[in-house]
Amino acid sequence: MALILIMGFVILNMWFALAFTYGMGGVTNGKYLLGITLLSQHRKEREVQAILADYKREKRKLDVASLFLGLSVLLLNEWISIQFPCLMAWFGLSVYCYNGNLERYARKLYALKQEKGWLVGNPHIVRVDTELARVGEKGCVHPAWLLPAWLLAVLAFIALARSGVGSLRFVSLAIHLPLGLLATGFYFAIRSARPQVFCNDTQANQKLNSAYKREWSRVFVLLLYEIAFFALLSSWRASQSGVEAKVGFWRMETEYLMLFLAFALGSVLIPLLAHWRLKAVKEVVFRSLEQEQGEIYGDEDEYWLNGYPAGHRQTITEKRVGVGLTFNAGMKGGSLDKIVCGVIAAFTLLFSLFFLRYDFAQVSMEIEDGTCRVGAAGMGYRFNLEDVESVAWLEDGAPRMSKVSGLDSNRFYLGDFRVEDYGKCKVYLALKQKAVIRVETTDRTVWFNSVSRQQAWEFYQELLDSLPAQGGA
């Protein structure tokens, strides 16, 4: 159940991110509307409003279609190796369609802008504001704030390493550590970013650049603290690995799910608040410039639409549409975007191939030389037949259990699990088959069955017949 809820949340979160991001295309962002530089006095024109209305109508259609397709991916919840590439394919297709819709109406708005002569400044002139260099790192959160966050994270990793809970340690290192490094890298990228020239007013340029550095450096410092905090929570939960029997399995699953939702929510709200604060600053500055007849420089709309020329220096900057930062200022993806897409595609393929063996696993039982080996998908456990104390056939299934290490998909439980009333056990269960076999040995309890009930019954009979002279249980 927890996996279904998490996957459903992931799909809804991805869909909402797309719907929200491209919905902001029709909302003014500083000097941009649909990503096109357009001053406020032209935004209420009838032709502009007609283009916006058409864009929003097409976007609503995309919202419904994308949500329907995304939720349909849940139908494949039993096969992770198939579901994950379908999820990524759905997201890629949605991005393509949303982006195509934005580009189509952005081009219409840009054509209208050219037709009406609503040009902003002189395009393609490299402008230098020598006074702007004084901004430097002004406004950035001091890097000393990064140190406590990393100390907390290191303490969490040390605690996890000593916990002995392999799966939690792996998840924490595989998720928290790269995210922490990424947040730190973005902080220093913001800190060292060269100032941008928005207009012919040095004071306005300084105010905009200082606000940009202040808000986004704060975002990545706060995200680093969030990452460190949740790494600490993971280490604490690992130290409480024996608590399941006391608090109940459903409560444990709920706690993990709530932690996941809290982490995701914080990761969304922190950048969103920064975006709105910075947007308010930009709106005030540009409105003031327009009232004072200041020159607001054009920002290469045709390059944004068609791609920047070879050799154009890309720098980290805010997105024209949506919330966040980009290394590629154009709508057409640059080389970095292609690399990222290639890495995601390679990861998706490897992830799918890795889980193929688990999605289509077969539980096996082999008896030879006085031992019995039970396993599936390369994982297994061997025990001596003479150590068997009891063997039971259970029609009503196994008790509740939670994974310690191994696999807990929607089709199989494989590996070490903490089973209610039994403690740590070896588990090899096909979840669609209710009947299970419980083998209690002198040092471990083993739970297993098969995808086929008939084969599981044959395993049971074969095991009974193979037990020493006491004849089974």
C-alpha positions in Angstrom: 0.0 0.0 0.0 2.8 2.4 0.9 4.5 1.9 -2.5 1.2 2.6 -4.3 0.7 5.8 -2.3 4.2 7.0 -2.9 4.0 6.3 -6.6 0.6 8.1 -6.8 2.1 11.0 -5.0 5.1 11.1 -7.3 2.9 11.1 -10.4 0.6 13.8 -9.0 3.6 15.9 -7.9 5.2 15.6 -11.4 1.9 16.5 -13.1 1.3 19.4 -10.8 4.9 20.7 -11.4 4.2 20.7 -15.1 0.7 22.2 -14.9 1.9 24.9 -12.5 5.1 25.7 -14.4 3.5 26.2 -17.7 0.5 27.8 -16.1 2.9 30.6 -15.1 3.6 31.2 -18.7 0.4 33.3 -18.8 1.4 35.3 -15.7 3.7 38.2 -15.8 7.2 37.5 -14.5 9.1 40.8 -14.3 9.3 41.9 -17.9 8.2 38.6 -19.4 4.8 37.3 -20.6 4.8 33.9 -22.3 8.5 34.2 -22.0 8.5 37.2 -24.3 9.8 40.6 -23.2 6.7 42.8 -23.1 6.2 46.1 -21.2 3.1 46.5 -18.9 1.4 49.1 -21.1 1.1 46.5 -23.9 -0.2 43.5 -21.9 -3.8 44.6 -21.8 -4.0 45.0 -25.6 -6.9 43.0 -27.1 -4.6 41.0 -29.4 -2.4 40.0 -26.5 -5.3 38.9 -24.3 -6.7 36.8 -27.2 -3.3 35.0 -27.5 -3.3 34.4 -23.7 -6.8 33.1 -23.7 -6.0 30.6 -26.5 -2.8 29.5 -24.7 -4.7 28.9 -21.4 -7.5 27.0 -23.2 -5.0 24.6 -24.9 -3.1 24.2 -21.6 -6.3 23.1 -19.8 -6.8 20.4 -22.4 -3.2 19.3 -21.9 -3.7 19.3 -18.1 -6.6 16.8 -18.3 -4.9 14.5 -20.9 -1.6 14.5 -19.0 -3.3 13.7 -15.6 -5.3 10.8 -17.2 -2.2 9.3 -18.8 -0.1 9.8 -15.7 -2.6 8.0 -13.4 -2.9 5.2 -15.9 0.7 4.4 -15.1 -0.5 3.2 -11.7 -2.1 0.2 -13.5 1.5 -1.1 -14.0 2.3 -0.9 -10.3 3.1 -4.6 -10.1 5.9 -4.4 -12.6 8.4 -1.8 -11.6 10.7 -2.6 -14.6 7.8 -1.6 -16.9 6.2 1.1 -14.8 9.3 3.2 -14.4 10.2 3.7 -18.1 6.5 4.3 -18.8 6.5 6.9 -16.0 9.5 8.7 -17.6 8.1 8.3 -21.1 4.8 10.0 -19.9 6.7 12.8 -18.2 8.9 13.3 -21.3 5.8 13.4 -23.6 4.0 15.8 -21.3 7.0 18.1 -21.2 7.2 18.0 -25.0 3.5 18.8 -25.4 3.5 21.6 -22.8 6.6 23.1 -24.2 5.2 22.9 -27.8 2.1 24.7 -26.7 4.1 27.4 -24.9 6.4 27.9 -28.0 3.5 28.1 -30.4 1.8 31.0 -28.5 5.1 32.6 -27.6 5.9 32.8 -31.3 2.5 34.4 -32.0 3.1 37.0 -29.2 6.6 37.7 -30.6 5.2 38.2 -34.1 2.5 40.5 -32.7 5.2 42.4 -30.8 7.3 42.9 -34.0 4.2 43.9 -36.0 3.2 46.5 -33.5 6.7 47.8 -33.0 6.7 47.1 -29.3 10.5 46.5 -29.3 12.4 47.0 -26.0 15.8 48.7 -26.3 18.3 47.8 -29.0 18.7 44.1 -29.5 22.0 42.2 -29.4 24.1 45.1 -28.1 26.5 43.9 -25.4 26.1 46.3 -22.6 28.5 46.8 -19.7 27.6 48.5 -16.5 30.9 49.1 -14.8 29.3 50.1 -11.5 27.5 46.8 -11.5 30.7 45.0 -10.7 30.4 46.4 -7.2 27.5 44.1 -6.4 29.9 41.1 -6.3 28.6 38.8 -3.7 26.4 41.4 -2.0 23.2 39.9 -0.7 24.4 36.3 -0.6 23.9 34.3 2.5 27.4 33.9 4.1 29.0 30.5 3.3 29.6 29.9 7.0 25.9 28.9 7.2 26.8 25.8 5.1 29.1 24.4 7.8 26.5 23.5 10.5 24.3 21.7 7.8 27.2 19.6 6.7 28.2 18.8 10.3 24.6 17.5 10.9 24.8 15.5 7.7 28.1 13.9 8.6 26.8 13.0 12.0 23.7 11.4 10.3 25.9 9.3 7.9 28.1 8.1 10.8 25.1 7.1 12.8 23.7 5.2 9.8 27.0 3.4 9.2 26.9 2.2 12.8 23.2 1.2 12.7 23.8 -2.0 10.7 20.6 -1.4 8.6 22.0 -1.8 5.1 19.0 -0.6 3.2 18.5 2.7 5.1 22.3 3.4 4.9 22.3 2.9 1.2 19.2 5.0 0.6 20.5 7.8 2.7 23.9 7.9 1.1 22.4 7.5 -2.4 19.9 10.3 -2.0 21.0 12.7 0.7 24.7 12.9 -0.1 24.3 13.8 -3.9 21.5 16.2 -3.1 23.6 17.9 -0.5 26.5 18.2 -2.9 24.2 19.6 -5.6 22.7 22.2 -3.2 26.2 23.3 -2.2 27.3 23.5 -5.8 24.4 25.7 -6.8 25.0 27.9 -3.8 28.5 28.7 -5.0 27.3 29.0 -8.6 24.9 31.7 -7.5 27.6 33.4 -5.4 30.0 33.6 -8.3 27.5 34.4 -11.0 28.3 37.4 -13.1 25.8 40.3 -12.7 23.2 40.8 -15.4 22.4 44.2 -17.1 18.6 44.7 -17.2 18.4 48.4 -18.0 20.2 51.7 -18.2 19.8 52.5 -14.5 22.8 51.3 -12.5 20.9 51.4 -9.2 18.0 49.3 -10.6 20.5 46.8 -11.9 22.2 46.6 -8.5 18.9 46.1 -6.7 17.8 43.3 -9.1 21.1 41.5 -8.9 21.4 41.7 -5.2 17.8 40.4 -4.7 18.6 37.5 -7.1 21.7 36.5 -5.2 20.0 37.0 -1.8 16.9 34.9 -2.6 18.5 32.0 -4.5 21.6 31.6 -2.2 19.2 31.4 0.7 17.2 28.8 -1.1 20.1 26.4 -1.5 21.3 27.0 2.1 17.8 26.1 3.4 17.6 23.1 1.1 20.9 21.9 2.5 19.6 22.1 6.0 16.5 20.3 5.0 18.6 17.5 3.5 20.7 17.3 6.6 17.6 17.2 8.9 16.0 14.3 7.0 19.3 12.4 6.9 19.3 12.7 10.7 15.7 11.4 10.8 16.8 8.5 8.7 19.6 7.6 11.0 17.3 7.9 14.0 14.7 5.6 12.4 17.6 3.1 11.7 18.5 3.1 15.4 14.8 2.3 16.1 14.8 -0.8 13.8 13.3 -3.0 16.5 10.4 -0.7 17.3 8.0 -2.2 14.6 6.8 -4.9 17.0 5.8 -2.2 19.5 4.1 0.5 17.4 2.7 -1.7 14.6 3.6 -2.0 10.9 0.9 0.3 9.5 2.1 3.1 11.8 5.6 2.6 10.6 4.7 2.7 7.0 2.6 5.9 7.6 5.5 7.6 9.4 7.9 6.9 6.5 5.3 8.1 4.0 4.7 11.3 6.0 8.5 12.0 6.2 8.7 11.5 2.4 5.8 13.9 1.8 7.3 16.5 4.2 10.6 16.4 2.4 9.0 16.8 -1.0 6.8 19.6 0.2 9.7 21.6 1.7 11.7 21.1 -1.5 8.9 22.8 -3.4 7.9 25.5 -1.0 11.4 26.9 -0.4 12.1 27.8 -4.1 8.5 28.9 -4.6 8.6 31.5 -1.8 12.0 32.8 -3.2 10.5 33.1 -6.6 7.5 35.2 -5.4 9.7 37.4 -3.3 12.0 38.1 -6.2 9.1 38.5 -8.6 7.7 41.3 -6.3 11.1 43.1 -6.5 11.2 42.8 -10.2 7.7 44.1 -10.7 8.4 47.2 -8.6 11.7 48.0 -10.3 10.4 47.6 -13.9 7.2 49.5 -13.1 9.2 52.3 -11.7 11.5 52.3 -14.7 8.6 52.5 -17.1 7.0 55.4 -15.2 10.4 57.3 -15.3 10.9 56.5 -19.0 13.9 54.4 -18.3 15.3 52.1 -21.0 14.6 48.4 -20.2 16.9 46.3 -22.4 15.5 43.6 -24.6 16.6 40.1 -23.7 17.0 38.4 -27.1 13.5 37.0 -27.5 14.4 35.4 -30.9 17.4 33.7 -29.4 15.2 32.4 -26.5 12.8 31.0 -29.1 15.2 29.6 -31.7 18.3 28.8 -29.7 21.5 30.7 -28.9 24.3 30.8 -31.5 27.3 28.6 -31.1 29.8 29.9 -28.6 27.3 31.9 -26.7 28.3 32.0 -23.1 25.7 30.3 -21.0 25.3 31.2 -17.3 23.1 30.3 -14.5 20.0 32.4 -14.6 16.3 32.3 -13.7 13.8 30.7 -16.0 11.6 33.0 -18.0 8.7 30.6 -17.5 8.2 28.7 -14.2 10.2 28.6 -11.0 13.9 27.8 -10.8 17.2 28.2 -12.4 18.7 27.1 -15.7 22.1 27.0 -17.4 20.5 27.4 -20.8 18.8 30.7 -21.3 16.9 29.5 -24.5 13.8 27.5 -25.0 15.7 25.2 -27.3 17.9 22.9 -25.2 21.6 23.5 -25.1 24.3 20.9 -24.8 23.9 20.6 -21.0 20.2 19.8 -21.5 21.1 17.0 -24.0 23.6 15.6 -21.5 21.0 15.6 -18.7 18.4 13.9 -20.9 21.0 11.3 -22.0 21.9 10.6 -18.4 18.2 10.2 -17.4 17.5 7.9 -20.3 20.6 5.7 -19.4 19.5 5.6 -15.8 16.0 4.7 -16.7 17.2 1.8 -19.0 19.6 0.5 -16.3 16.9 0.8 -13.6 14.4 -1.2 -15.8 16.9 -3.9 -16.6 17.9 -4.2 -13.0 14.3 -4.8 -11.8 13.4 -7.2 -14.7 14.8 -10.1 -12.7 12.7 -9.2 -9.7 9.4 -8.4 -11.5 9.4 -11.8 -13.2 11.1 -13.9 -10.5 10.2 -17.4 -9.6 10.6 -18.7 -6.0 12.5 -22.0 -6.0 13.3 -24.7 -3.4 16.2 -27.1 -3.8 16.9 -30.0 -1.4 20.2 -31.8 -1.6 22.8 -33.3 0.8 20.6 -32.8 3.8 20.1 -29.1 3.2 17.3 -27.0 1.7 17.8 -23.8 -0.2 14.9 -21.3 -0.7 15.3 -18.3 -2.9 14.4 -16.1 -5.9 16.1 -13.6 -8.2 19.6 -14.4 -7.0 18.7 -14.1 -3.3 18.4 -17.2 -1.1 18.9 -18.9 2.2 20.1 -22.4 2.9 19.4 -24.3 6.1 20.1 -27.8 7.4 17.1 -30.2 7.4 18.1 -31.6 10.8 17.8 -28.0 12.3 14.1 -27.8 11.2 11.8 -27.6 14.3 8.5 -27.2 12.5 6.9 -26.8 9.0 3.5 -25.2 8.6 1.1 -24.6 5.7 -0.8 -21.4 6.3 -3.8 -20.7 4.1 -4.4 -17.2 5.6 -1.0 -15.8 4.6 1.9 -14.4 6.6 1.7 -11.8 9.4 2.5 -8.2 8.8 6.2 -7.5 8.0 8.6 -4.7 7.1 11.8 -4.9 5.2 15.2 -4.9 6.8 17.2 -5.5 3.7 16.3 -7.0 0.3 13.3 -6.2 -2.0 9.7 -5.2 -1.1 8.0 -4.7 -4.4 4.3 -5.0 -5.2 4.9 -8.6 -6.4 7.6 -10.0 -4.1 9.1 -9.8 -0.6 12.6 -11.1 -0.8 15.4 -11.0 1.8 15.4 -10.1 5.5 12.2 -8.9 7.0 11.0 -8.1 10.5 7.8 -10.2 10.9 5.2 -9.4 13.5 5.6 -11.7 16.6 8.6 -13.5 14.9 11.3 -10.9 14.7 13.9 -11.0 11.9 13.1 -13.7 9.4 14.1 -14.8 5.9 11.2 -14.1 3.5 10.7 -15.3 -0.1 7.0 -14.6 -0.9 5.0 -14.0 -4.1 2.4 -11.6 -2.7 -0.4 -12.5 -5.1 -0.4 -16.0 -3.6 -2.0 -16.0 -0.2 -0.9 -19.5 1.0 2.6 -19.6 2.5 4.9 -22.0 4.1 6.5 -21.3 7.5 9.7 -23.2 8.4 11.1 -22.7 11.9 14.7 -23.7 12.4 16.9 -23.6 15.5 18.2 -20.1 14.5 15.8 -18.6 12.0 12.2 -18.6 10.7 11.8 -18.8 6.9 8.6 -17.8 5.1 8.1 -18.7 1.4 5.6 -19.9 -1.2 5.4 -19.7 -5.0 3.6 -17.8 -7.7 1.6 -21.0 -8.2 -0.4 -22.4 -5.3 0.0 -25.9 -6.7 3.8 -25.5 -6.8 3.8 -24.1 -3.3 1.9 -27.1 -2.1 4.4 -29.4 -3.8 7.3 -27.5 -2.1 5.5 -28.2 1.2 5.0 -31.9 0.6 8.6 -32.3 -0.7 10.0 -30.6 2.4 8.0 -32.7 4.8 9.1 -35.9 3.0 12.7 -34.9 3.2 12.8 -34.2 6.9 14.8 -36.6 9.1 13.1 -39.6 10.8 10.8 -37.5 13.0 8.7 -37.1 9.9 8.1 -33.4 9.8 5.7 -31.4 11.7 
